[in-house]
């Protein structure tokens, strides 16, 4: 019976042009990727600052291997809480302006299990409609005490907070949204949560390294009622995630968050590369400025061609096409012209919003961008 049900689900995805498959790749870099022996310009990477190839991160990772080995085969609560964790968490707290910080294995695991842990406090969770799947799943573990508010809609959020004002309301939003590249009105949401005595959880995964003071995100000087989450696998060029928060909240997560308690600690070379990235990022204001200029150029030129790019103000630029078939068609066209840019389709994004999601990085050259614009202009002219 189960194989039949599985097959039916897969067939349904295929009929809707939403079936996914893994592809083998090699020589994966921020601006270049090799698939089936073909070298393509890569516009899918979240390695925005190209730090995964930075000499300092490589050097520190190698040094950590020599000192500690390649793995950390224990959870942090057993024998995996190495001195590297403590050093990085102190550094993170200083950069984020919080009492403390705590590192997790992945961003997905962080949102999923931290929200589940916080739901045990009898919280009513309000998530932005376009929040990452990890947050939606974590909030749904709170069964019926969960609702979504309209994307970046302060009026709708205010209405829902007032409606559930007698509960412990937890508001979840991303600062930079991963699929649309737009930005939440963070300061206004902070003020709203402070006034209403709601708890605020902000996902800074795609802001870490790119925005805010020292490049450490848009939430500056978080209040006691605020938890800030970020990742190291995007702007930091490494792997893992973190939460910056109060000492009390850290103690709570250590005791009640399953994603921290029951998982193996990060390997030493990964931790060392994170430490190196956090040394570099505060000094990279000129690089952040250049990256924003590259993204602005692409958005402006593609909008002039006739593409819809929404409210993006970041290196994430989505070309909204509507149908999955059209998104797949453009992705294939680009690959035939040696550009790698994947079609993003439901259920990753809402129905009728299939798109090509472009990620711009510091590794992209002016000629890379010239070529991308030329190819997209050719497609648009022939398609329309």
C-alpha positions as CSV (number, residue, x, y, z in Angstrom):
1,X,0.0,0.0,0.0
2,X,2.7,2.5,1.0
3,X,4.7,2.2,-2.3
4,X,1.4,2.9,-4.2
5,X,0.8,6.0,-2.1
6,X,4.4,7.2,-2.6
7,X,4.1,6.7,-6.4
8,X,0.8,8.6,-6.5
9,X,2.4,11.6,-4.7
10,X,5.4,11.6,-7.1
11,X,3.2,11.3,-10.2
12,X,1.1,14.3,-8.9
13,X,4.3,16.4,-8.5
14,X,5.4,15.4,-12.0
15,X,2.0,16.2,-13.6
16,X,2.2,19.7,-12.0
17,X,5.8,20.2,-13.3
18,X,7.0,20.4,-9.6
19,X,8.9,17.1,-9.3
20,X,12.5,17.6,-7.9
21,X,15.6,15.6,-8.5
22,X,19.2,15.8,-7.3
23,X,22.0,16.4,-9.8
24,X,25.7,15.6,-9.5
25,X,27.9,18.6,-9.5
26,X,31.6,19.3,-9.1
27,X,33.9,22.3,-8.6
28,X,31.1,24.2,-6.9
29,X,32.0,27.9,-6.4
30,X,30.2,31.1,-5.8
31,X,30.3,32.1,-9.4
32,X,31.1,28.8,-11.2
33,X,29.8,25.2,-11.2
34,X,30.6,22.1,-13.3
35,X,27.7,19.7,-14.2
36,X,28.3,16.7,-16.5
37,X,31.6,18.2,-17.5
38,X,30.2,21.5,-18.5
39,X,31.4,24.7,-16.7
40,X,28.5,27.1,-16.0
41,X,28.2,30.5,-14.5
42,X,26.6,29.9,-11.1
43,X,23.8,32.2,-10.1
44,X,22.4,29.9,-7.4
45,X,24.9,30.2,-4.6
46,X,24.2,31.9,-1.3
47,X,27.9,32.4,-0.7
48,X,27.3,36.1,-1.2
49,X,30.7,37.4,0.0
50,X,32.6,34.4,-1.5
51,X,34.1,33.6,1.8
52,X,34.0,29.8,1.3
53,X,37.1,30.3,-0.8
54,X,38.8,32.9,1.3
55,X,42.4,31.9,2.3
56,X,41.9,32.7,6.0
57,X,38.9,30.4,6.3
58,X,40.9,27.6,4.6
59,X,44.0,28.2,6.7
60,X,42.0,28.2,10.0
61,X,40.1,25.0,9.0
62,X,43.4,23.2,8.2
63,X,44.9,24.3,11.5
64,X,41.9,23.0,13.4
65,X,42.1,19.6,11.7
66,X,45.8,19.4,12.7
67,X,44.9,20.3,16.3
68,X,41.5,18.6,16.9
69,X,40.9,16.2,14.0
70,X,38.1,16.2,11.4
71,X,35.1,15.3,13.5
72,X,33.4,16.0,16.8
73,X,31.6,12.7,17.5
74,X,29.5,13.8,20.5
75,X,26.7,16.2,21.4
76,X,27.6,19.5,23.0
77,X,26.1,18.3,26.3
78,X,28.3,15.3,26.4
79,X,31.9,15.8,25.2
80,X,31.4,18.0,22.1
81,X,31.4,21.5,23.6
82,X,35.0,22.4,22.5
83,X,36.7,25.7,23.4
84,X,36.0,26.9,19.8
85,X,32.3,27.0,20.6
86,X,32.9,29.2,23.6
87,X,35.2,31.6,21.7
88,X,32.8,32.0,18.8
89,X,29.7,32.5,21.0
90,X,31.5,35.3,22.9
91,X,32.4,36.9,19.6
92,X,28.8,36.6,18.3
93,X,27.3,38.1,21.4
94,X,29.6,41.1,21.1
95,X,28.8,41.6,17.4
96,X,25.1,41.3,17.9
97,X,24.9,43.3,21.1
98,X,23.3,40.5,23.2
99,X,24.1,39.0,26.5
100,X,25.1,35.7,24.9
101,X,24.8,33.5,21.8
102,X,24.5,29.8,21.1
103,X,25.5,27.8,18.0
104,X,23.4,25.1,16.3
105,X,24.2,22.6,13.6
106,X,21.9,24.0,10.8
107,X,19.5,26.9,10.2
108,X,16.6,24.5,9.4
109,X,17.2,22.6,12.6
110,X,17.5,25.8,14.6
111,X,14.1,27.3,13.5
112,X,12.3,24.0,13.7
113,X,13.4,23.0,17.2
114,X,13.8,26.4,18.8
115,X,10.2,27.3,17.8
116,X,9.0,24.0,19.1
117,X,10.8,24.6,22.4
118,X,9.3,28.1,22.7
119,X,5.9,26.8,22.0
120,X,6.1,24.8,25.3
121,X,5.8,28.1,27.0
122,X,2.1,28.2,25.9
123,X,3.0,30.7,23.2
124,X,0.7,31.6,20.3
125,X,2.9,31.9,17.2
126,X,2.4,34.4,14.4
127,X,4.5,33.8,11.3
128,X,4.9,36.0,8.3
129,X,3.2,34.2,5.4
130,X,6.4,33.9,3.4
131,X,8.5,32.6,6.3
132,X,11.0,29.8,5.6
133,X,9.6,26.2,5.7
134,X,11.7,25.4,8.8
135,X,9.8,28.1,10.7
136,X,6.4,27.1,9.4
137,X,7.0,23.4,10.4
138,X,8.3,24.5,13.8
139,X,5.2,26.7,14.4
140,X,2.9,23.9,13.2
141,X,4.1,21.7,16.0
142,X,2.2,24.2,18.2
143,X,-0.9,22.6,16.7
144,X,-3.8,25.1,16.7
145,X,-1.9,27.9,18.4
146,X,-0.4,29.2,15.2
147,X,-1.4,31.6,12.4
148,X,0.2,33.4,9.5
149,X,0.0,37.1,8.9
150,X,0.0,38.7,5.5
151,X,3.6,39.3,4.2
152,X,5.2,42.4,5.7
153,X,1.7,43.6,6.6
154,X,1.9,45.5,9.9
155,X,-1.9,46.1,10.0
156,X,-2.6,42.4,9.8
157,X,0.1,41.6,12.4
158,X,-1.3,44.3,14.7
159,X,-4.8,42.9,14.3
160,X,-3.7,39.3,15.2
161,X,-1.6,40.5,18.2
162,X,-4.6,42.3,19.6
163,X,-6.8,39.3,18.9
164,X,-4.5,37.0,20.9
165,X,-3.4,39.6,23.4
166,X,-4.2,37.4,26.4
167,X,-1.7,34.8,25.1
168,X,2.0,34.7,25.1
169,X,2.4,35.9,21.5
170,X,5.5,35.1,19.6
171,X,6.1,36.9,16.3
172,X,8.3,35.2,13.7
173,X,9.7,37.0,10.6
174,X,12.8,37.0,8.4
175,X,14.7,40.2,8.0
176,X,15.7,39.5,4.4
177,X,13.3,37.0,2.8
178,X,15.1,34.1,1.2
179,X,12.9,33.7,-1.9
180,X,11.9,37.3,-2.7
181,X,15.0,39.3,-1.5
182,X,12.8,41.9,0.1
183,X,13.2,43.3,3.7
184,X,10.8,43.3,6.6
185,X,10.1,46.6,8.5
186,X,12.1,45.3,11.4
187,X,12.3,48.5,13.5
188,X,8.5,48.9,13.3
189,X,7.9,45.3,14.2
190,X,10.3,45.6,17.1
191,X,8.4,48.6,18.4
192,X,5.1,46.8,18.0
193,X,6.3,43.8,19.9
194,X,7.8,45.9,22.6
195,X,4.5,47.9,23.1
196,X,2.3,44.8,23.0
197,X,4.7,42.7,25.2
198,X,5.0,40.1,22.4
199,X,8.2,38.1,21.9
200,X,10.0,38.6,18.6
201,X,12.0,35.9,16.7
202,X,13.9,37.2,13.7
203,X,15.6,35.0,11.1
204,X,18.7,36.8,9.8
205,X,20.0,34.0,7.7
206,X,20.2,36.0,4.5
207,X,21.1,39.3,6.2
208,X,24.1,37.9,8.2
209,X,27.3,39.2,6.5
210,X,25.4,41.6,4.2
211,X,23.4,44.2,6.2
212,X,23.5,46.3,9.3
213,X,26.2,47.4,11.6
214,X,29.4,45.4,11.0
215,X,27.5,43.3,8.5
216,X,25.8,41.3,11.2
217,X,22.2,41.8,10.3
218,X,19.3,44.3,10.5
219,X,18.4,43.7,14.2
220,X,20.6,46.0,16.2
221,X,20.8,46.1,20.0
222,X,18.0,43.5,20.5
223,X,15.7,44.0,23.5
224,X,15.2,41.3,26.1
225,X,12.0,40.2,24.3
226,X,14.0,39.5,21.1
227,X,15.7,36.4,19.8
228,X,17.9,36.7,16.6
229,X,18.8,33.7,14.6
230,X,21.4,33.6,11.8
231,X,23.4,31.2,9.7
232,X,27.0,30.6,8.7
233,X,26.3,28.8,5.5
234,X,25.5,31.8,3.4
235,X,27.2,35.2,3.9
236,X,29.8,33.6,6.2
237,X,30.8,31.0,3.6
238,X,30.9,28.1,6.2
239,X,28.2,26.0,7.8
240,X,25.9,26.0,10.9
241,X,23.7,28.5,12.6
242,X,23.3,30.6,15.8
243,X,20.9,32.3,18.1
244,X,21.8,35.6,19.8
245,X,19.7,36.1,23.0
246,X,19.6,36.7,26.7
247,X,21.4,34.4,29.2
248,X,18.1,33.2,30.5
249,X,16.9,32.2,27.0
250,X,20.2,30.4,26.3
251,X,19.8,28.4,29.5
252,X,16.2,27.5,28.5
253,X,17.3,26.3,25.0
254,X,20.1,24.2,26.5
255,X,17.5,22.4,28.6
256,X,14.5,22.3,26.3
257,X,15.6,22.5,22.6
258,X,15.9,19.0,21.1
259,X,17.9,20.3,18.1
260,X,20.7,21.2,20.4
261,X,20.4,18.5,23.0
262,X,20.2,15.4,20.7
263,X,22.6,16.2,17.9
264,X,26.3,15.8,17.2
265,X,28.4,19.0,17.6
266,X,29.9,20.7,14.6
267,X,33.4,19.5,13.4
268,X,36.4,21.6,14.5
269,X,37.3,22.8,11.0
270,X,33.8,24.1,10.5
271,X,34.0,26.0,13.8
272,X,37.4,27.4,13.0
273,X,36.2,28.7,9.6
274,X,33.2,30.4,11.3
275,X,35.5,32.1,13.7
276,X,37.6,33.4,10.7
277,X,34.6,34.6,8.8
278,X,33.4,36.6,11.9
279,X,36.8,38.3,12.0
280,X,36.5,39.3,8.4
281,X,32.9,40.4,8.0
282,X,33.0,43.6,10.1
283,X,35.9,44.9,7.9
284,X,34.0,44.2,4.6
285,X,31.9,47.3,4.2
286,X,33.5,48.2,0.8
287,X,32.7,44.6,-0.4
288,X,29.1,44.9,0.8
289,X,28.7,48.2,-1.0
290,X,30.1,46.7,-4.3
291,X,27.7,43.7,-3.9
292,X,24.7,45.9,-3.5
293,X,25.7,47.9,-6.6
294,X,26.0,44.7,-8.6
295,X,22.5,43.6,-7.5
296,X,21.0,47.0,-8.2
297,X,22.4,47.0,-11.7
298,X,21.0,43.5,-12.5
299,X,17.5,44.5,-11.1
300,X,17.4,47.7,-13.0
301,X,18.5,46.2,-16.3
302,X,16.1,43.2,-16.0
303,X,13.2,45.5,-15.1
304,X,13.9,47.6,-18.1
305,X,13.8,44.4,-20.3
306,X,10.4,43.6,-18.8
307,X,11.0,41.1,-16.1
308,X,9.1,41.3,-12.8
309,X,11.5,41.3,-9.8
310,X,9.2,42.3,-7.0
311,X,10.4,44.2,-4.0
312,X,13.9,42.8,-3.9
313,X,16.6,45.1,-2.4
314,X,19.2,42.5,-1.8
315,X,21.5,40.1,-3.8
316,X,18.5,37.8,-4.0
317,X,16.6,38.6,-7.3
318,X,13.6,36.6,-8.3
319,X,12.3,36.7,-11.9
320,X,8.6,36.0,-11.4
321,X,7.2,33.8,-14.2
322,X,4.0,32.4,-12.7
323,X,3.9,28.9,-14.1
324,X,6.3,26.1,-13.3
325,X,6.5,25.1,-16.9
326,X,7.7,28.5,-17.9
327,X,10.2,28.6,-15.1
328,X,11.6,25.2,-16.1
329,X,11.8,26.4,-19.7
330,X,13.8,29.4,-18.8
331,X,16.1,27.5,-16.5
332,X,16.8,25.0,-19.3
333,X,17.4,27.9,-21.8
334,X,19.9,29.4,-19.4
335,X,21.7,26.2,-18.9
336,X,22.0,25.7,-22.6
337,X,23.7,29.1,-22.7
338,X,26.1,28.0,-19.8
339,X,24.3,29.8,-17.0
340,X,23.1,27.9,-14.0
341,X,19.9,29.4,-12.4
342,X,17.3,27.0,-11.0
343,X,13.5,27.2,-11.3
344,X,11.9,27.6,-7.9
345,X,8.4,26.1,-7.8
346,X,5.6,25.3,-5.5
347,X,5.5,24.2,-2.7
348,X,8.7,26.1,-2.0
349,X,6.9,29.3,-3.1
350,X,3.2,30.0,-3.3
351,X,1.1,28.7,-6.2
352,X,1.4,30.7,-9.4
353,X,4.6,32.4,-8.3
354,X,7.1,30.0,-9.9
355,X,10.3,31.9,-10.7
356,X,14.0,31.9,-11.4
357,X,15.9,32.9,-8.3
358,X,19.2,34.6,-9.0
359,X,21.8,35.1,-6.3
360,X,24.5,37.7,-6.9
361,X,28.0,37.2,-5.2
362,X,31.2,39.1,-5.0
363,X,32.8,36.5,-7.2
364,X,30.6,37.5,-10.2
365,X,32.5,39.6,-12.6
366,X,31.1,42.4,-14.8
367,X,31.4,40.1,-17.8
368,X,29.4,37.5,-15.9
369,X,26.6,40.0,-15.4
370,X,26.8,41.4,-18.9
371,X,26.4,37.9,-20.3
372,X,23.5,37.1,-17.9
373,X,21.6,40.2,-19.0
374,X,22.3,39.6,-22.7
375,X,21.0,36.0,-22.5
376,X,17.9,37.0,-20.5
377,X,17.2,39.8,-23.0
378,X,17.4,37.3,-25.9
379,X,15.0,35.0,-24.1
380,X,12.5,37.7,-23.3
381,X,12.6,39.1,-26.8
382,X,11.9,35.7,-28.4
383,X,9.4,34.7,-25.8
384,X,7.3,37.9,-26.1
